[in-house]
Amino acid sequence: MMESTSLVLRTLYTRDDSVKFFYSVSSEPNYDFLSFKLNGSGNCLKSRVKFHGPRLAFPCSAGLNKMEWAYKKDSLSASNGF
């Protein structure tokens, strides 16, 4: 069973640009995942123990853009003390 938390932002860009961000993940490898989607596609999935990632950048078009970060945790491993 997976538990998840997500953050969704909708932003209006007046010109073509890019979404840039740094991230940090502390998770159980292959069980817990941080993902990012821009306008519903381009999934970038990360699963590492105490990982401080590089800056990511995704191009986006002028207009309304939807950015979604989601963290999915395997609740079975969490309940077993991992």
Sequence and secondary structure as in RCSB ss.txt:
>XXXX:A:sequence
MMESTSLVLRTLYTRDDSVKFFYSVSSEPNYDFLSFKLNGSGNCLKSRVKFHGPRLAFPCSAGLNKMEWAYKKDS
LSASNGF
>XXXX:A:secstr
 EEEEEEEEEEEESS EEEEE  EE   TTT EEEEEETTEEEEEE  SSEE   EEEEE SEEEEEEEEEEEEH
HHHHTT 
